[in-house]
């Protein structure tokens, strides 16, 4: 009978009938079609199963013994609990009035006893297919609207020249099926770029399936990607499709692809070449139509030299490369990102947040090793610690304030203790801006010396443009008021 179940996948079906022979027949028919069946002898138990199992379909006899809720009451209870669950009513005492009452109460279909097996399977398949299609349409309409808002280019924030180049590249390649390799440090927004590629493509209505390849051990990652057959390994208690099959028609995003073992790289290469997957423990292959986006925060060319990444897979993945710049290379974008994040944070917490100009200057000069993700964490911390919603330098981590690490000092008992590094005092009192500019200029000159006198290398190490470096090296104009000697 398994050949009848072609329109739908395995479903969870509850059968409610006080006739044990009828329950047995229906269960055998549905199990033969590879469905998971939960039999029940009365409406009370059936409704408990509905609440516990979240079924895809319920088959219920409309007649039940006296003193027990009828199948009609079960139908009404189910529709009140979850109106999306389709219910097929089965009865041996069919009347037009009873049929109308059942349909008005929300029954999807009506089957009269005696029935033919193929007719039952046809009605079940039809109900499951229609329910799945209706659910998908509703979910898809809501999802597409959310995704248009969430993953528009407006949410990849930046107006710097580097980010404008990223936007142009995404626009050019989004609506193609080309494989894209997104490269960038951790926290630069690689998954957000992948989502922008998918949701601005003709595949936008189909699944976007992300997976972090570095988060799973090799055997589990292989099973997640390609699926497995029942019994393929310990714990494989049923057949399971992999993420490539889940993404069929859409896009799969392989984050941290560089962490894959070479053995798994070979299997991924076959998928890219043949457009088909083989589940673990299976001899047959399945064709898939999937666009592959991959991301890495490591230089794959270096891993190729080390023999840890296949060169042929690299060329398959590296059809188009989108490099995401680190935040320190686009400091002009920091105020834009901060403003956008604080607006989202204000909406989420129903409280207005802002940042003072002094605190913003600290953000603009920080190294941001963790990039945008680190910036958002710092802003959230600052917002939580702020007294009136205004983030000040005092609300920022010490690492942004330029504090030196505590220095060990010897105590009288011979043990080491720590104390903060002593602040540097100038010989005379000068305006704060002048002091900061002098210290900044001295630090820049020290970096230039460390770079062998190369201002270009110094600018790169400091994360600023060459023009900015030259501007900051210019001596500040002397203050108008006479300095006050420090007595």
N, C-alpha and C positions, 0 to 999 in steps of 0.2 A: 504493500500500500504506500510505500514511501514515495513512489513516483508522483502521487497526487500533490505533494507539498512542494510545488515548484514556484509558486508566486510569493511565498513568504518564508522567512527563516523560522527557526525553532521558537515557539511561543509558550508562555505559561498559561494554561487553561484550567479553569475550575469547573468541575461537573457537579451539579446538585440534583439529586433524584432519590426518592425514597425506595425505588425499585433496584435492588442490588444487581439484578441481571442486566438492567438497562445501563447502570453505571459501568458495569464490566465491559459491555459491548462498546460503549462510547470511548472508554479509556483505551481499549485495545486498538480501536480505529485510529484514535488521535496519537497514541504512542507509535503506532506503525508509520505515521506521517512525521515522526521525529519531534513531536511536541512533548513538553513536560506537563504531566497531568496531575491534578490534585482532586481526588474524588471526595464527595460529601454525601451523607445520607439525609441531610435536612438543611433547611435554610439558615438556621442559626450557625451551624458549623461552617457553612459556605460563606456567610458574611464575615466570620472571623478569619477565614482563609483570605478573603478579599483584602482585609486590613493588613494581614501579615505578609502576604506574598506579592502584592501589587501585580495582579494578573494582567495579561494582554487581552483575555476574553473569558466570558462566563457562559456556560451552557446550563440552563436550568429548566427542570420540569415545572410547569405552571401549577400542577396539582400536588398538594402535600396533605398528609393525614391531618385530621382534626386536632386542634390544640397546638399545632406547630405552624409558624408563619408560612404562608403560601409562597410559591415561586413568584407570584405577582408582587407580593410584599418585599421579597428579596430584591427583585428588579428595582423597585422604588427606593429601597435602602441603598443599593449600589449607586444609583443615579444621584442620590443626595450626598453620598460619600465622595464619589468621583464620577462626574458625568461623562468623562472621556472613555471609560471602560465599556466596550461594546458587549451587549448581552443578547444571546440568541435563546429564545423561548421554545421549549419542546413540549408538546402535549398530545395525548391520545383522544381528547374530547374537544375537538376543534369546533368552534362556532364563530360566525362573523363578528358577533359582539365581543367575544373573548379576544379575538385577534386585534380588533380595533383598540380595546382597552390596553392590551399589552404594548402595542405600538405607540399609543398616546402616552404611556408611562415611560417610554424611552427605549423599548426593545429595538435592537438593530434589525432582527429578522425573526421569522416564525417558522418552525419545522413541525410537520404533522407526523404522528406515528400511524402506521409503520413507515419507516424511511429507508432509502437506499444509502449504502455506505458512501458511494461516490457523490451523492447529493449533499450529505453532511459535510464531507471534505470540501466540496465546492463552496458551500455557504460559509464554512469556517475560514477558508483561504480568502474569500471575498471580504469578509468582515475584518480580518486582520490587515489585509492590504489597504482597505479604505481607511481604517483607523490610523494606520501608520502614515498614509499619505496626508490625511487631514491634519494630523499632529505635526508632520514635517512642514506643511505649508504654513501653519500658524506660527510654528517656532521659527521658520525661516524668515517670515516677514518681520517678526520682532527682532531677530538676530541681525538681519541685514541693516535695519534702521540703527540698531545699537552700534554695529560695526562701522557704518558710514560716519557716525559721530566720533567713535573712539579711535579709529585707525585712519582717519583722514590725514593728509600731510600736515595739517595744522597742529597735530599732536606730536610730531617730530619737530621740536622747537629749535629755531636757529635762523639767523639772517646773515651769518658770516659767509664769506666766500666759499669756505670749505663745505658748509652745510648746503649752500645753494648748488654746489656740484653734486652732492648726494641726492638732492631732490630731483635734479635733472636726470640723473642716472636711473632713479626709481621710475620716473615717468616714462623714460624711453623703453625700459625692459619689463615693466609690470605686466603688460598685456601680451607677453610672449610665453612660450613654454620652455625657454632656455633655463638651464641650471645656473643658479647664482651662488657664489661664495661670498659671504659677508664677513669681513675681517675687521677686528677692532679689539681694543682692550676690554676687560670686564667692566660692565657698567656703562658702556657707550650706547646701548640701545639696539643691540643686534636683533633681538626678537621683535621689537617694535618695527624695525625696518622690514623684517620678513613679513609681518602682518600687513604692512602697507603695500608690499608687493602683491600679496595674495588678494587682499580686499579691494585692490584697484585693478584687478584682472578679470578676465571673463570667467574665471573659476570661483569668483567671490561667493556664489551661492552654494558651492560645494564645501566639504570639510577642510578646515585648516588644522593639521595635526602636528603639534610640536612635541619633541622629546629631547631631553638632555642626555646625550650619549655618555657623559662622564659620571652620571649619577647611578648607573646600574652595573653589576658584574656582567661578564661577557655572555654567559649562558642565558641569563635573564634578559639582557638586551637583545640577543638574537631572537628569543621567543616573542618579545614585545614588538620587534620590527616585522618579523616574518610570520608569526603565529606558530602553532604546534598542533600535532595530532595527539589524541588521547593515548596515554601510555608512553609518550616519547621520552619522558624523564619522570623522576619522582615528583609527584605533585601535579602532574598533567592528567587530571581526572576527566577532562572532556576536550573535544576539539575547540580550538580557539583561533580566530582570525588575528593577524598581526596589524600593526598600524599602517603598513602600506596598503592593505586591503581596506582598512577603515578610511583611508584618505583617497580612495579610488574616485577619480573625477576631480579631485581637489589638489591640495598641496601638503607635502610633509616637510617639516623644518627640523633638520638635524643639527642641534646645537652642540658645541664642543665635539665636533666630528673628529678632531685630532686625537681624542682619547680612545677611539676604537682600536681593538686588537687587529693585527694584520690579517688574521684568519677571517674576522668579521668584515674587514675591508674588502676581501676577495668576494664575499657573498654580496656585499653592497654593490660592488662593481658589476657583478652579473645582473643585478636588478636594473641598473642604469643602462646596461647594454641591451639586455633582452626584453626589458619592460615586463618582466614576470617574476613572481616570487614562489619559493618552495618552503612550505611550513616545516618546522623541525619534526623529523620522524615521518615525513611524507615523501612519496615517490613522484607524485604529480605536481605540476606547476600551474599557477593561476596568473592570467594576464592582468595587469593593472595599468591604469592611465593616471599617473601621478607626476606632478611637477615637484622637483626636489630643490629645496633651498638648504644650504648648509652654512654653518658659522664656526669660526675659530678665533681664539684669542692668542694662538701660538703661530709662529711662522712655519707653515707646512714645508717650505723649501728646506728649512733646517732639519726637520724631522725626516725628510726624504734622504738627506745626506747621512743621517744617523741610522737609516734602515728601519725606521719606525713608522713610516707612512709610504704607501704604494704610490709610485710616480704616475702610473696609468690612472689610478683613481683620482689623483690630484688634477690631472688634465680633464677628466670627466666632470669634476665638480667645479673647476675653475674656468668654465666657459665664459662667464661674466663675473667680474670682481667688483664689489662695492666696499670700499674702505671707509670705515667710520672714524672720524678724527677724535682723539682724546680731548677732554674738556679744556685742558691747559693750552691747547692749540687754537681754541676759539673762545677766548675769554670775553669777547664782546657779547657772546650769547648768554653769559651767566645771569645778568639781570633779567633777561627774557624768561629763562627757565625758572628762575626763582619766583618771578611774578606769577607765572602760570601755575606753578606748584602751590604757592600760597593761596591763590584763588580756589584751587581744587580743595585744599585743606580747609579753607574757610567754609566752603559749601558743605563739606563732609561733617564738620563739627558745629555748624550753625553758629559760627563765631568768626569775627573779622580778624585776620592776621595781616601784619605788614612788617617791613624791616627798615631799620634806620640806615641813613647814609653811611655812618661809620661801620656798621656791621656789613653793609654791602661791599665797602672797600676791602674788607678782610676776605670776603668771598672771592672777589675778583683777583686777589693776589695769591690765593692758596694753590698748592700744587695739584690737588684733586687726583690722587692716585686711583681712587675708586670711581672717578668720573661722575656722570650724572646721578648714578645710584647713590654715591657718597654725598653729593650735594643735597639730594632730596632727604636723606637721613639726617643730615646736619640741620636742615630747615625744619624738619618735623620735631627734632629735639629742641631746637630753639623756640618753636611755637609752644610746645608743652611747657617749657620753663619760663616763658614770658609772663609777666604779671598782668599786663593789660592788652595782650595781643600784639605788642610791638617788640620785635626781636632786636635786641641790642647786643653789642660785643660781649657783654657779660653772660648772655645766654648761649654763646657759641663754645665749642670744645676748646680746650687749652691749646691744641695743636694749631688752631687758626689764629690764636692771639700772639704767636711768636715766642711763647715761653720756652726757656731752655729746660732741658731735663734736669731734675734734681741732682746735685753733685754730692758724692760721698765725702764725708769729713770725719776725722778721727775725734772721738770723745775722750773725756778724762779716764774712763774705765778701759780704754783701748779698743772698744767696739766701734764699728763704723755706723754712722748715722747719715742722714741726708738733709740737705737744705736747698732751697731754690737758688739758682744762679743769681749772683748779685746783678742788679740793673746797671747799665752803663750810664754814667753821668758826664755831661760835657763840662768843660772848665768854667763855662759861664752860662747863665740862663739865656735861652733863646726860644723863639716860638716853636711850638710842637711840630708844625708842618716843616719847618726848616730842619729840625733835628731828625725827623723821619726821612726827609729827602737826603740828608747827609749820610745816614746809615744805609739807606738803599743804594746810594751811589757807591759807597765803600764796598758793599757786598757785590755789586755788579762788577766793579773793578777787580775784586778778588777772584770772581768766577772767570773773568777774561784772562787773568794771569794763569789760572789753573788750566785754561784751554789753550795755553801757549800763545796768548795774545790775539787769538781769533775771536773777533766780535760776532761773527756769524755763528760759530759753535756755541759761544756763550749765550746768545739769544735763543738758540734751540734748546740748550740745557735749562734756561730760565723759563721757557714756555712763552716768550714774547716775540714780537716781530722785531726786525733789525731797526726799523724806524723808532719803535718804542724804546729800544735800548739806547739809541743815540740821544733821544729826547731826555731820558732819565739821567744820562751822564752829564748833561749840562748843569753847571753850578747854579744853585738857586740865587735870585737877587738878594742882596743884603737887606735885612729888615730895617725899616725906617727908625724905630726907636733904638736908642743906644742900649747895648747889652748891659745888664746889671751884673757886676762882679759877684761871684759866689763867695761870700764871706763866711 
